[in-house]
Amino acid sequence: MTIEEQQQFRDQITNTILPLAVNMTMDQVKNIIDNVQAQNPNMPEGFGNMLLEQILVAKSKLVSQG
């Protein structure tokens, strides 16, 4: 992934997933990611972990600002 693609990925998380994830527990978020991965076997290996990590980082930044 290029730096620009990484930033677009983070922006998408911030704009689409974070508003929902901010009110969810880590287990709830992980459960959703696990379910999506199970239903989509073509997802790249490790994508779910990367997504969870980015959500947790974004959520942490949001909470520390507020």
Secondary structure, DSSP 8 states (H G I E B T S, - for coil): --HHHHHHHHHHIIIIIHHHHTTS-HHHHHHHHHHHHHH-TTS-TTHHHHHHHHHHHHHHHHHHH-
